[in-house]
Amino acid sequence: MFASLLEAKVLEKEYRNHYNPRRPHSSLGYRAPVEFVVSC
């Protein structure tokens, strides 16, 4: 597990910041948000 609640929060935030911008979204035509913004 985690050594502390703070460690868990930090790791979760790092994961979201890494994963969410790169994951394809159906509402964006199965493109990642980063790809969608570049194509606009």
Backbone bond lengths (Angstrom), bond angles and torsions (degrees), N, CA, C in turn:
res aa  C-N    CA-C-N  psi(-1)  N-CA   C-N-CA  omega(-1)  CA-C   N-CA-C  phi
1 M - - - 1.439 - - 1.529 109.19 -
2 F 1.289 115.52 -150.58 1.459 121.71 -177.45 1.524 109.75 -109.08
3 A 1.313 115.20 151.47 1.461 119.90 179.59 1.526 111.57 -73.74
4 S 1.333 116.17 -27.09 1.463 119.72 -179.27 1.524 109.61 -156.54
5 L 1.306 115.83 167.40 1.459 121.29 176.21 1.526 110.02 -65.06
6 L 1.305 117.16 -37.92 1.464 121.22 178.81 1.528 110.91 -60.95
7 E 1.321 117.15 -43.73 1.461 120.80 178.19 1.523 110.35 -60.03
8 A 1.303 117.85 -43.76 1.463 121.91 179.10 1.523 110.88 -61.70
9 K 1.318 117.00 -43.54 1.468 120.81 179.89 1.524 111.43 -64.60
10 V 1.316 116.96 -42.38 1.465 121.12 -179.46 1.525 110.07 -64.48
11 L 1.314 117.19 -46.08 1.459 120.34 -179.22 1.524 111.64 -65.81
12 E 1.311 117.31 -37.52 1.464 120.82 178.44 1.521 110.42 -65.58
13 K 1.317 117.20 -41.69 1.469 121.00 179.02 1.523 110.66 -65.27
14 E 1.311 118.04 -41.93 1.462 121.51 177.52 1.523 110.68 -61.58
15 Y 1.328 116.92 -41.73 1.462 121.29 179.20 1.526 110.58 -62.68
16 R 1.337 117.11 -47.39 1.472 120.60 179.46 1.519 111.10 -61.18
17 N 1.312 117.32 -43.68 1.461 120.97 -179.24 1.521 112.25 -65.98
18 H 1.309 117.03 -27.46 1.462 121.08 177.27 1.527 111.18 -84.29
19 Y 1.320 117.45 -43.49 1.466 122.43 -170.36 1.524 113.59 -81.76
20 N 1.310 118.93 -49.73 1.461 121.93 -171.73 1.521 114.56 -59.20
21 P 1.326 120.41 -43.44 1.466 118.56 -178.75 1.527 113.74 -68.77
22 R 1.324 117.65 -17.42 1.461 121.05 -175.01 1.527 113.76 -104.60
23 R 1.323 117.39 -11.56 1.468 121.11 -176.54 1.526 109.67 -81.92
24 P 1.343 117.68 130.84 1.466 119.96 176.81 1.530 111.35 -64.03
25 H 1.325 115.93 138.91 1.458 122.61 178.75 1.523 108.50 -116.80
26 S 1.324 116.97 133.87 1.466 120.39 -179.75 1.520 111.31 -62.07
27 S 1.322 117.94 -34.63 1.466 121.00 -179.15 1.530 112.28 -69.20
28 L 1.315 117.21 -13.63 1.467 121.53 178.70 1.524 111.00 -108.66
29 G 1.333 115.93 23.42 1.460 119.78 -179.10 1.509 112.37 70.35
30 Y 1.312 116.38 35.38 1.465 124.29 -178.80 1.524 111.95 56.85
31 R 1.326 114.58 37.33 1.459 121.24 172.97 1.519 108.04 -112.91
32 A 1.304 114.66 153.66 1.465 119.74 175.66 1.520 108.42 -73.63
33 P 1.329 117.97 150.46 1.463 119.84 178.67 1.529 112.98 -53.48
34 V 1.306 117.67 -38.00 1.463 121.02 178.73 1.528 109.91 -61.73
35 E 1.333 117.63 -43.97 1.463 121.40 178.82 1.522 110.80 -66.38
36 F 1.316 116.86 -39.49 1.458 121.60 -178.90 1.524 110.96 -62.97
37 V 1.306 117.19 -45.08 1.467 121.08 -179.09 1.525 110.52 -64.36
38 V 1.308 116.97 -40.92 1.465 120.78 -179.65 1.529 110.62 -65.02
39 S 1.332 117.54 -34.18 1.467 120.85 -176.73 1.524 113.33 -80.49
40 C 1.320 118.39 -8.48 1.478 120.91 -178.70 1.503 112.74 -82.41
